[in-house]
Amino acid sequence: MTTQTHHVDHELIQAAAHVARTRCRGDNHTMAAAARAQDGRIITAVNAYHFTGGPCAELVLIGAAAAQGAYELHTIVAVGDRDRGVVPPCGRCRQVLLDYFPALKVIVGDDVRVRTVAIADLLPESYVWADHQLDAE
């Protein structure tokens, strides 16, 4: 598998880092996410941790984006609180992001080398839900 890298949206990283610094307080909110919609807007969100398995910041962001009328996302990034920097999406988020936005770009890496890759590159040989639905006739 060859992973093609794309332009890194540093403004997006800064937006997520700002939300992580200013809105993540305590154990319930430890991650922030920011996404650039196709129209250029930046949408942000934080996770909602709960011992039963609350949603990650990326999943909260999908709902926040829809609530703001942004149904197509171009690029997403997650950043940890306490200056932990860019954090890659978990497996569940990778699958959901791939199903919702198959052309999505994801910013990953550490402080030394952040890069932007296609969501499909984060889930090689992945199951794509839409590809397995029977056509409704």
Secondary structure, DSSP 8 states (H G I E B T S, - for coil): ----EE---HHHHHHHHHHHHHH--STT--EEEEEEETTS-EEEEE----TTT---HHHHHHHHHHHTT---EEEEEEEETTTTEE----HHHHHHHHHH-TT-EEEEE-SS-EEEEEHHHHSTT---GGGGS----
